[in-house]
C-alpha cells in the first residue's frame, strides 16, 4: 500500500493503471449494460410491487398515497439502496449528493430517482449556509415529506445542523439526529463518555492531548497487562488504517512511534484498550427512540464484503439489545441512523468461556450494511415512514392518515396509545414493551461484494508482490469466483444497471484523473462509499 512517503511516480502509476483498467473492461461492461436493458422486461419485475399497492377505491384495502422522499448521499451504495427501496415501495424519490471535482455521481442516473440535485459541499469559508439553503430549496420545491440523510463520515454534523433548520422552516420530517446528538455520537471520546454515563459497558479509553499523557498511560501497561491503540478523535484519513498496538516491543520503538503522531489540544486523540476479539458492525434505524430496523454483520477495518448475522443468533440479539438500551436511555426524541462498531472480548476460566460485548465507535449515519435488506423494500419503507407518524407522549396517534400514506378507519372515541412501562429483564436491560413491534431484520439476506474492488484486490494486486504466494493467490482467485457466482454486487441490479456502469467507467476514472492533475496522493479507496483516503 502506498503512503505519503511513497515517491510520486508510484502514485502516478497507481492512478494511471486504474484508469487503464477501466478502459480495458469498458467493452465488456458496456455489453452487459445493454444486455441488462434487453433482458430487463423479461427477467426483472421491479415495477410489480408499485402496481400491487395501487388498489382501487372499491377495494376495502388501504389506498397508498405516495410520499415524496428526499434521499441524500445517493452516490454511495447505502443512499442508492434506500432510494431504490422507496421507489419499489411506490414512493416518489428525489436524490441529491455532493459531486467531488464536478464529476457526476452514479446515483444521479438511477431509474429510482424522479429528479436529482447536486449539492454544494460545506467548507471552512462559507460554512454550511449554502448547503442548508440548497436542501431547503429542494424540500420546498419538491414538497418533500421525508428527508432520509445518508451522510458521509465528513458531513454528519452538517446534516445535524440542516435537520434543525429544515424542521423549523418547513413541514418536512427528517431521519437525522440533531446537531448536539450527532456531534456527541460522532466523536470517539464523547461517545465513550456518553455510553459510560448511560451505564453501558465500554473498553478502557483515555483522552490524550499530549505525548506525555500517552506515555503516562503506557507506563502502567507492564503492571496492568493491557495494550492500547491510538485513534484520532476527528476525521484523519492518514491515520485511520494505523492499528499499531502499544506499547511496542521496546521503549525506544514506542517513543519513536508516538513522537510521529501529531497530537495536541487542537487535535486530540484517544488511547483505547486493545481487545483481541472478533469485530462486528450494525445498522439501525431509530424512530422516536425505538429501533425500527436492525442488522449486524462481521466487520473489518475496511469492510467490503457483507454477510448478515442470523437475526436470531445470540450475538445479533445482544447487539440489538445494546442498541435498544442506548436509544432508550439517551432520552429526547431520537430519530436517525445509529451504527455501532463492536468488539467481542473473550475470557476463559474454569467456569467456561465468557464473552463481553464492547462498543468501540459509533457512526451516527446510515451504514452500508443496509444493503443486506434486499428483498424487504416494502417493510423497510414502512419502517422509515413511521417517522411521519404524529407523536404524543412518545407514541404514535391513531386516527387520520398515518405516516405510511394509508388512511385508516377508527372509532371517533379512539384515544392516543400510551406507552407501556419499561420491564427489566434479568440482565438489567429493558425488555420491549408489549405494544412495541419487533424491528425489521433481513430475511434471506444476500452476501454482498463490489466487483471492481475484488478484481483489484484478489486478481491484480497479489501479482505486484515480489514473492508471490501461489497457493494464496489461487485461493484468492477461488474466492473471487465464488463472489461472482453466488454473491450480489452492492451497486449493480438488473433493473437499474446504469449506476454500476457509471461508477466504474466514469466516476472513478474521473477521480483518478483529478488526482493526477492535482498531484494528490492517496492510500486506498472505498468503492461502496466513494471515499478516497488521502495521505
Secondary structure as GFF3:
##gff-version 3
##sequence-region A 1 535
A	DSSP	alpha_helix	8	43	.	.	.	ID=ss1
A	DSSP	alpha_helix	48	52	.	.	.	ID=ss2
A	DSSP	beta_strand	68	72	.	.	.	ID=ss3
A	DSSP	alpha_helix	77	88	.	.	.	ID=ss4
A	DSSP	beta_strand	92	97	.	.	.	ID=ss5
A	DSSP	three_ten_helix	100	102	.	.	.	ID=ss6
A	DSSP	three_ten_helix	106	109	.	.	.	ID=ss7
A	DSSP	beta_strand	115	118	.	.	.	ID=ss8
A	DSSP	alpha_helix	129	142	.	.	.	ID=ss9
A	DSSP	beta_strand	146	149	.	.	.	ID=ss10
A	DSSP	alpha_helix	156	169	.	.	.	ID=ss11
A	DSSP	beta_strand	173	175	.	.	.	ID=ss12
A	DSSP	alpha_helix	179	186	.	.	.	ID=ss13
A	DSSP	alpha_helix	188	197	.	.	.	ID=ss14
A	DSSP	beta_strand	205	208	.	.	.	ID=ss15
A	DSSP	alpha_helix	211	218	.	.	.	ID=ss16
A	DSSP	alpha_helix	221	224	.	.	.	ID=ss17
A	DSSP	beta_strand	228	232	.	.	.	ID=ss18
A	DSSP	beta_strand	245	246	.	.	.	ID=ss19
A	DSSP	alpha_helix	251	259	.	.	.	ID=ss20
A	DSSP	beta_strand	269	273	.	.	.	ID=ss21
A	DSSP	beta_strand	279	287	.	.	.	ID=ss22
A	DSSP	beta_strand	290	298	.	.	.	ID=ss23
A	DSSP	alpha_helix	314	330	.	.	.	ID=ss24
A	DSSP	beta_strand	336	349	.	.	.	ID=ss25
A	DSSP	beta_strand	352	363	.	.	.	ID=ss26
A	DSSP	three_ten_helix	368	373	.	.	.	ID=ss27
A	DSSP	alpha_helix	377	385	.	.	.	ID=ss28
A	DSSP	three_ten_helix	386	388	.	.	.	ID=ss29
A	DSSP	beta_strand	391	392	.	.	.	ID=ss30
A	DSSP	beta_strand	395	396	.	.	.	ID=ss31
A	DSSP	beta_strand	400	401	.	.	.	ID=ss32
A	DSSP	beta_strand	407	408	.	.	.	ID=ss33
A	DSSP	beta_strand	423	424	.	.	.	ID=ss34
A	DSSP	beta_strand	430	431	.	.	.	ID=ss35
A	DSSP	beta_strand	448	449	.	.	.	ID=ss36
A	DSSP	alpha_helix	451	454	.	.	.	ID=ss37
A	DSSP	pi_helix	455	460	.	.	.	ID=ss38
A	DSSP	three_ten_helix	461	464	.	.	.	ID=ss39
A	DSSP	alpha_helix	470	486	.	.	.	ID=ss40
A	DSSP	beta_strand	488	489	.	.	.	ID=ss41
A	DSSP	three_ten_helix	494	496	.	.	.	ID=ss42
A	DSSP	alpha_helix	498	502	.	.	.	ID=ss43
A	DSSP	pi_helix	503	507	.	.	.	ID=ss44
A	DSSP	alpha_helix	508	518	.	.	.	ID=ss45
A	DSSP	beta_strand	522	526	.	.	.	ID=ss46
A	DSSP	beta_strand	531	534	.	.	.	ID=ss47
###
